[in-house]
Amino acid sequence: MEETESAKKGYAKKILERLKRKYKSELHTHLNYSNLTQLFVAALLSPQCTDTQTNKVTSELFARFSTFKDYANASTKTLQKYLSGLNYYKTKAKHLKLASKIIIEQYNGRVPKSMKELTALPGIGRKVANVILHEGFGINEGIAVDTHVKTTAYRLGLTKSKKPEEIEKDLMSLFPKREWGNVSNALIALGRDTCKARKKECERCVLNDICQSSITRGRRIQAAKEITKEKAKAED
Ligand code: SF4
């Protein structure tokens, strides 16, 4: 049992080492921000949207609003106008206004830096909180599981689940805490590059000789089996 666990961790370690080498310039969020307030706002607005879509909206938003006081004092209608390029923009406008109000009242206008405090705010789930904590404070309290992490972790056999909370737990048990932020960013980079949800490009992937879902590895194993069969026949 222990051996299996250690084999799993060894496999996970190898994956992360290769991904960190290949995607070393991408081990960060792709959301645009230049201070903690902007990171908080961008992360809050990002669920169910691509980073490109979020960045497009925040470029105008950040030109108009700078502080949590600005967001708290704006009318929901005004915020909705700025956020209309995002999915669920009406709910996000409400959450942004309310979360800003709470941050002013309870945290003196500063972004809180714990999972418990962040996830108590409207519109902030574990994924968003993990992004804020890792990017903004260098804190690893968990692993942000987005759609890329879901797909790649499953294909790589790092989890058997398709539920974000369970995937996060599985990944946290396989990787050392200091790497949790990198795990998320590395799997996201892999998902953007070769391991896309619609089409996996295993031929180009740095993990194609070890990944259990690799088409390339599958072909190699099949070819080796056929050679063995041929040899056995010839010896008969
Ligand atoms: S080998 Fe293929 S399935 Fe495995 S991680 Fe790479 S692209 Fe995805």
Boltz pocket constraint, residues with backbone or C-beta under 6 A from the ligand:
constraints:
  - pocket:
      binder: B
      contacts: [[A, 152], [A, 155], [A, 156], [A, 194], [A, 195], [A, 196], [A, 200], [A, 201], [A, 202], [A, 205], [A, 206], [A, 207], [A, 208], [A, 209], [A, 211], [A, 212], [A, 213], [A, 214], [A, 215]]
      max_distance: 6.0
